[in-house]
Amino acid sequence: MKNPSIKIGDVVRVKEGVTDPDDPSIDWSDWHGRVIEIGPASERPRTLCIELDSLTLRSLPPDYIIASEEEGLDWTQLFLYFDDVEPAEPRDAPEDVENVQEELSEQYRWAYLGEEGMRIQAVLGDAEGEWEEAKAWAEYLEAHLTFPFDAKVAEWQERGPLRTGDRVRVLAIEHVDETYGVIVKCRRGRKTLYAPLADLEVIDRSSQAHRLVLDYSTWFANR
């Protein structure tokens, strides 16, 4: 058994030529981390899990993080064999790792939704909290939606004049509500009504409005 002295808490580096077994095009060489788990001594070959250090985390290709999020994989850790690593000197402190993990998790927290998630993240930017995010959406939609457009009520309505399946003409963004998000001004027949945008679906599926409203509704449902 190689590297018998390696124990939990030690810093190691991945040896040259070690690649992701699921995607050999991803080179793990020189990635550093702390050992957080070691397989039983009876295991052959013996495995270990390392938590990547902050410098390695910052160097991760965005595509690697996005693909991991889409597949539900943890991009902060690697599972390796003892022969894949060698002892190394610490390059940071554990609190640095935690800080970078939080930063990147926030940056890529919508990546699991693929392209739609990255569009959502681009709209949100540095906004923090649901209220600030809702306002960011209102500003973005105000700038990119072309009014009026036709929509239908896609969500069940507990109260109010609208019912699922009703068609409305969306005229403008009215305001942002802390509970219901972006509220839009609509017309149904001769009546002027107000509805949460997240409850609506744009009828013209080929339009930019359909994609924008769908992205917003996805954010609202998963916020």
N, C-alpha and C positions, 0 to 999 in steps of 0.2 A: 504494500500500500504506500503510495507516494504522499509526501507532505503530512506525515502523521502528527506533526506538531501543531497544525492549524486547528484552532478552536473557535468557538463562538465568540464574536466580538473582534476577531482579528481582521485586519485589512488585507485584501488580496487584489491582485491584478490578473486579468485574463491573458493567457499566453497568446503569442502570435499565431495566427492561422485558425483560431477557434471561431466558428461562425454559428449563426442561428440554425439549429437542426431543421427547423420548419422552412427556413428561407436562407440557403447558403450565401445569397448575395449580400446578406447583412453580416458585416464583419464585427465580431465582438472583441477583437484584439485590443489590449491595453485598457479595456473598461475596468474601472476600479470599484470596489465596494467592500462592505463589512459583512462578515459571515453571520447570519442570523439563525441558521438551521443546519444541522449535520445529520445525514442519514445514519442508521444503525451500523455498528461495526460489522455485523453479519452481511451487510449489503455488498454485493459485488457487481459492477464496480461501485464504490461508495460515492454518494452524491452530497452536495451541499447547496445551500441557497444563500446568495449574497444580495444585500440591499445596495443598490448603486449609490456611489457618493455624489455630492452636489456638482462636482466638475463634470462627471460623466453625464449626469442628468441634463445639464445645460448643453451638452454637446450632442444629445440624441437627435437624430434626423426627425423633423416634424412628421414625415410619412410613417416612421416607425411608431411614433406615439399614436397617430391617427388610426393606423391599421390595428394596433393593439386595442384601442378603445372600441373599434368596430367589432372586434372578435371577442371582447370581454376578457382580454388578457392584461396582466399586471406588468406595465412597462417599467416599474421601479425596481424590479427584482430579476435575477437570473438563477436558473437551476442548472448546475454544472457538475461535472465529475472532478474529483480531487486532481486528476492529471491535467485538467484544463486551466488550473490557476497556480499562482506562486505568491509567496508573501510579499507585501509591499508596505511602504511607509504611509501613514495617514496624510491625507491632503486637505482635510477639513474636519469639522466637529459634527457630531450627530445632529445638533440643532440646525446646522447649515443644511443638512440633508432634508430635515423636516420642513424648513422654510421653502426650499426649492420645490419639494414635492407639492406643497400647498399652492405655490405660484403657478406651476405647470398644470396642476389639476384644474385650477380655475381657468387657465388659458385654454385648455382643451376639454372642458367639461361637457361640451356639446358634440365632441368629435365622434361619439358612438353612433350618432345619427348620419354619419357619412357627409356627403356634399351638403345636404340640408343643414346639418349641424354646423358646418363651417360657415355657411351663409348666416345662420343665426348668430354665431359668435362674432362675425364681422359687424353685424348691426349693433350688438351690445357693447363692443369695444371695452372700455374701462369702467362701464357702469357697474355699480355695486348695489345689491339689494333689489327686490322686486319693483319698488316704486321708481327708482332711477332707471331700471331696465325698461319698465313700461313707458317712461317718458322718452327714452332713446328710441323705442319702437315708434311712438307717435311722431317724433321728428323725422325718422327715416321714411315712414309711410307717407307723411305729408309731402315729403320731397319727391317721392318716387311713384306714388299712385296717381293715376289720371282719373279724375271724376267727371261725370258720374259713371257708374258701372252697375250691372245687374247682378243680384245675388239671391240666394235662397237661404232660409233658416235651416241650418243643419243640426242644431242641438235642441234637445227637449227643453221646452219653456215652462217653468213652474208657475209663472204669473206674467201678466202683461198682455198686450193686444196681439202679439205675434205667436204663431204656432209653427211647429216643425213642418217644413215644406213650403211655407209662405214665401212668395217672391217679393223682393223689394228692390228699389233703385237707390243705391248708396250715393249720397250727394256730397258728403264732406266728413272730415273728422271733427267731432264736436268738442271732446275733452278727454282727459284720462281720469279714470276712477280707480281708487285704491283697491277695490274688490273685483270689479269687472273689467279692468284694463281699459283699452282704447274703446271709446264710445263713438259711434258714427251716427250721423243724421241720415235718415232714410225717408223714402216716400213709398206708400202702398196705396195705389189709387190716388185719391185726393188728400189722404191723410199724411201728415208729417209725423214720423216716429223716430225713436232713438233706440239703438240696440248695441250690445257688445259686439265688436268686430269678430271676436273669437267664436261667436255663435253662427257666423255666416260663412257661406261657401260661394265663391265667385262662379257664375254659371258658365262663362266662356273659359273652358279649361286650357285653351291655347294662349290666353292673354298673360301679360306680365302680372296683372292684378291677381290672377288666380294663384300664381306661385308666391307672390309676396304675402297674400292673406293666409295661404296655407302654412308658410314658414312662421308667420306670427302666431297662428293658432297652435302650431306644434310647440312653440315656446310657451305659450300661455298654459297649455295642458301639462307641461313638464317642468314648469318653473319651480 
